[in-house]
Amino acid sequence: MASKNSQNSVNSPNSPYQSADVDSAPRAVSVSMLKGGVGKSTIAVNVTRQLAVHGHNTLLIDLDPNGHASVGLGFSDQYHDTSKDIGDVFFDDADPSSVIYDTDYEFDLLPSNEELEQIEREIVIGDVFQPSALLKREVVTPLLEDEYDYIVTDSPAYRSRLTDNALVATTNLLLPLAPGNEAISGLERTIERQIAPLRKHLDVDVLALVPNMLSGRIDQQTQDRQLLERLNSHDNLQDRIPNFARITDWEAIDSGEQKPVPGIRGRTSITKAYGENKPLLDYDPECDQLACFKELAHIVETGRVIRHD
């Protein structure tokens, strides 16, 4: 397992955040959305990497049967190796450390597996006590705080027993949204079908709504603008919108006085980093989008959005 770093760079003189903002309590968080193609795996990998840079012992759990995060970090062999997977931890009392691997990027990975859908079926049909609490009981509770400061989970893009396990185990969410006609409906579907039922029993907290994969202008009626306008005009969402996606003066944008590029923007470096089996920081440390992942890591650390102004 990855060793703790002695220097917490979030509190360094070059950080925009003050040490008073940092809540040192260990925290688990899921990157989740009941819609595919919103960049969940990209956010999960790069937030995990930034938490490691901040000096935290961090674990990434890939619960997506497609295994994008695992394959994107170079763990294809482990993804296809059905002899050892999280099912052994869930059903056979295996130590979770037996399916956790060091990465080259200062954090650990519990990879997905091509048998994960079969494992999910066993959760559903098996005689399992509290089937939605397996991940919490067998992995997160034993490891959080004792072994890891933060645990990040990449969840499936559909309602499932695996998704429920991720939410029950973490109770903290980052919700990515990509521009498009179904962006807000995907958010509403996630809240209604996934979050609301669990809130009857658990204190589930949305840490941040994350506009992702943006590429268009916002001084015109593009899908990027429509998404940002919907989020920034909704009174109940204001404290969940990161600074990098916050818009308060649309008139200044329309007049050309301000020309912001909010949200996580599409960059070739992000795509190429995946092809090179690296987080963005390690592929292109000069990429302008790293600031977004730094802020998301800080939101995970503090448990809330900290306004700069």
C-alpha positions in Angstrom: 0.0 0.0 0.0 1.1 3.6 -0.6 2.9 5.3 2.2 1.9 8.6 3.7 3.6 11.7 2.4 5.0 14.0 5.1 4.2 17.3 3.3 0.6 18.4 2.8 0.8 20.7 -0.2 -2.7 22.0 0.2 -1.4 24.1 3.1 1.8 25.2 1.2 2.4 28.9 0.7 1.5 28.5 -3.0 -1.9 27.0 -2.3 -5.0 29.2 -2.7 -6.5 27.5 0.3 -5.8 28.2 3.9 -5.0 25.5 6.5 -8.1 26.6 8.5 -10.2 25.4 5.6 -9.0 21.8 5.8 -11.0 19.3 7.8 -8.6 16.4 8.6 -11.4 13.9 9.2 -11.1 10.8 7.0 -13.7 10.7 4.3 -15.0 8.4 1.6 -16.6 9.8 -1.5 -18.3 8.3 -4.6 -18.1 9.8 -8.1 -21.6 8.9 -9.3 -24.2 9.7 -12.0 -27.0 7.6 -13.5 -25.8 8.5 -17.0 -22.9 7.3 -19.0 -20.4 9.5 -20.9 -20.1 12.2 -18.2 -16.4 11.5 -17.4 -16.8 9.8 -14.0 -13.6 7.8 -14.3 -11.6 10.8 -15.3 -12.7 12.7 -12.3 -12.3 9.8 -9.9 -8.7 9.1 -11.1 -7.6 12.7 -11.1 -9.2 13.7 -7.8 -7.6 10.7 -6.2 -4.2 11.7 -7.6 -4.6 15.3 -6.3 -5.5 13.9 -2.8 -2.3 11.9 -2.9 -0.3 15.1 -4.0 -1.8 16.8 -0.9 -0.1 14.2 1.2 -2.9 11.9 1.9 -3.0 8.1 1.9 -5.7 7.5 -0.7 -7.4 4.5 -2.2 -9.4 4.4 -5.5 -12.0 1.7 -5.8 -13.2 1.0 -9.3 -16.8 -0.5 -9.0 -17.6 0.1 -12.7 -17.9 -3.2 -14.5 -16.4 -1.5 -17.6 -13.2 -0.9 -15.7 -12.3 2.4 -17.4 -10.4 3.7 -14.4 -8.5 0.4 -13.9 -7.6 0.0 -17.6 -6.7 3.7 -17.8 -4.2 3.2 -15.0 -2.6 0.2 -16.7 -4.3 -2.5 -14.7 -5.7 -4.5 -17.7 -4.2 -7.8 -16.4 -5.9 -7.4 -13.0 -9.2 -6.5 -14.7 -9.1 -9.7 -16.7 -7.8 -11.9 -13.9 -10.9 -13.7 -12.5 -8.9 -15.7 -9.9 -8.7 -12.8 -7.4 -11.2 -10.0 -7.1 -13.5 -8.1 -4.8 -15.9 -11.0 -4.7 -13.4 -12.9 -2.6 -13.6 -10.1 -0.1 -17.4 -9.9 -0.2 -18.1 -13.6 0.0 -15.0 -15.5 1.2 -13.6 -13.3 4.0 -10.5 -12.5 2.0 -8.4 -9.6 3.3 -9.2 -6.5 1.2 -5.5 -5.8 0.9 -5.2 -9.0 -1.2 -7.0 -7.2 -4.1 -5.4 -3.8 -3.6 -2.4 -2.7 -5.7 0.1 0.1 -5.6 0.0 2.4 -8.5 3.0 4.5 -9.6 1.1 7.7 -8.6 1.2 7.7 -4.8 -2.2 6.1 -4.4 -3.6 2.6 -4.3 -6.2 0.9 -6.5 -8.8 -1.8 -5.9 -9.4 -2.5 -9.6 -12.6 -3.5 -11.4 -12.9 -7.0 -12.8 -14.6 -8.4 -15.9 -16.6 -10.6 -13.5 -18.0 -7.7 -11.6 -21.4 -8.0 -13.1 -21.5 -11.7 -12.0 -20.4 -10.6 -8.5 -23.3 -8.2 -8.5 -25.7 -10.9 -9.4 -24.4 -13.0 -6.5 -25.0 -10.0 -4.2 -28.6 -9.9 -5.4 -29.5 -13.6 -5.4 -27.3 -14.7 -2.5 -28.1 -15.1 1.1 -26.2 -11.9 2.0 -26.9 -9.9 5.2 -27.4 -6.2 4.3 -26.5 -6.6 0.7 -26.0 -2.9 0.1 -23.5 -2.7 3.0 -20.9 -5.2 1.8 -18.5 -2.6 0.6 -18.8 -0.5 3.8 -18.5 -3.5 6.1 -15.7 -5.5 4.2 -13.6 -2.7 2.7 -14.3 0.9 3.7 -14.8 0.5 7.5 -11.7 -1.6 8.0 -9.5 0.6 5.9 -10.7 4.2 6.3 -8.6 6.1 8.9 -6.5 3.1 9.8 -5.0 2.7 6.3 -6.4 5.5 4.2 -7.3 9.1 4.8 -9.6 9.2 1.8 -11.3 6.5 -0.3 -12.7 7.4 -3.7 -15.1 5.2 -5.5 -15.9 5.2 -9.3 -19.5 4.0 -9.5 -21.5 2.4 -12.4 -23.6 4.6 -14.6 -26.8 2.8 -13.7 -28.8 2.0 -10.6 -27.5 -1.3 -9.3 -26.5 -3.1 -6.1 -22.9 -2.0 -6.8 -24.1 1.7 -7.0 -26.0 1.3 -3.7 -23.0 -0.2 -2.1 -20.8 2.7 -3.1 -23.3 5.2 -1.7 -23.9 3.4 1.5 -20.1 3.0 2.0 -19.3 6.6 1.3 -22.4 8.8 1.8 -20.5 11.7 0.1 -20.9 12.4 -3.6 -19.3 14.2 -6.5 -21.9 14.3 -9.3 -20.4 15.0 -12.8 -22.6 16.5 -15.5 -21.7 16.8 -19.2 -23.4 19.3 -21.6 -26.4 17.9 -23.5 -30.1 17.7 -23.5 -30.2 15.0 -20.8 -27.7 16.6 -18.3 -30.2 18.0 -15.9 -32.6 15.0 -16.3 -29.7 12.7 -15.5 -29.1 14.7 -12.3 -32.8 14.6 -11.4 -32.8 10.8 -12.1 -29.8 10.3 -9.8 -31.4 12.3 -7.0 -34.8 10.6 -7.3 -33.8 7.0 -7.9 -30.5 6.8 -6.1 -30.0 9.5 -3.5 -33.5 10.1 -2.2 -34.3 6.5 -1.3 -31.0 6.2 0.7 -31.6 9.5 2.5 -34.5 7.8 4.3 -31.8 5.8 6.1 -28.5 7.6 5.7 -27.1 11.2 5.7 -26.1 11.3 2.1 -24.3 14.5 1.1 -23.7 15.9 -2.4 -20.3 17.6 -2.0 -20.2 19.1 -5.5 -21.9 19.2 -8.9 -19.2 19.1 -11.5 -19.8 20.4 -15.0 -17.4 18.3 -17.1 -16.3 17.9 -20.7 -17.2 21.5 -21.7 -15.9 22.9 -25.0 -18.2 25.6 -26.3 -18.5 29.3 -25.8 -20.8 30.6 -23.0 -21.6 34.0 -24.5 -24.0 32.2 -26.9 -26.8 29.7 -26.3 -24.6 26.6 -26.5 -25.3 23.5 -24.5 -22.4 24.5 -22.3 -24.2 27.7 -21.4 -27.5 26.0 -20.9 -26.0 23.6 -18.4 -24.1 26.4 -16.5 -27.2 28.7 -16.5 -29.4 25.9 -15.1 -26.9 25.1 -12.3 -26.0 28.7 -11.4 -29.6 29.9 -11.4 -30.9 27.2 -9.0 -31.0 28.6 -5.5 -30.7 25.1 -3.8 -27.5 24.3 -5.7 -25.4 27.3 -5.1 -23.3 25.9 -2.3 -22.6 22.8 -4.4 -21.1 24.5 -7.4 -17.2 24.6 -7.4 -15.6 28.0 -8.0 -14.3 26.8 -11.4 -18.0 26.5 -12.5 -19.5 29.5 -10.7 -21.0 32.2 -12.9 -22.6 35.3 -11.2 -22.7 37.9 -13.9 -24.1 36.7 -17.3 -24.5 40.3 -18.5 -20.7 40.9 -18.3 -20.2 37.7 -20.2 -22.7 38.7 -22.9 -21.1 42.1 -23.3 -17.6 40.7 -23.6 -16.4 42.2 -20.4 -15.7 38.8 -18.9 -14.5 35.8 -20.9 -14.3 32.9 -18.5 -13.9 29.3 -19.4 -15.8 27.6 -16.6 -16.2 23.9 -15.9 -13.7 21.1 -16.7 -12.9 21.7 -20.3 -12.2 19.1 -22.9 -8.4 18.9 -23.5 -6.4 16.5 -25.7 -4.1 16.0 -22.7 -6.9 14.4 -20.7 -7.6 11.9 -23.5 -3.9 11.2 -24.2 -3.2 10.7 -20.5 -5.7 7.8 -20.5 -4.0 6.3 -23.5 -0.6 6.5 -21.7 -2.1 4.9 -18.5 -1.4 8.0 -16.4 -3.3 10.6 -14.4 -3.4 14.0 -16.0 -0.9 15.5 -13.6 1.7 12.9 -14.6 1.1 13.2 -18.3 0.9 17.0 -18.6 1.7 18.8 -15.4 1.1 22.1 -17.2 -2.4 21.4 -18.2 -4.8 24.3 -17.2 -7.5 21.8 -16.1 -5.4 20.6 -13.2 -6.7 23.5 -11.1 -10.2 22.1 -11.4 -9.1 18.7 -10.0 -7.2 20.5 -7.2 -10.3 22.3 -6.1 -12.3 19.1 -6.2 -9.7 17.4 -4.0 -10.0 20.3 -1.6 -13.8 19.9 -1.6 -13.3 16.3 -0.6 -10.9 17.3 2.2 -13.2 20.0 3.6 -16.5 18.3 2.9 -17.8 21.5 1.2 -17.2 24.1 -1.4 -15.0 27.0 -0.1 -15.8 30.2 -1.9 -12.7 32.3 -2.9 -14.6 35.6 -2.8 
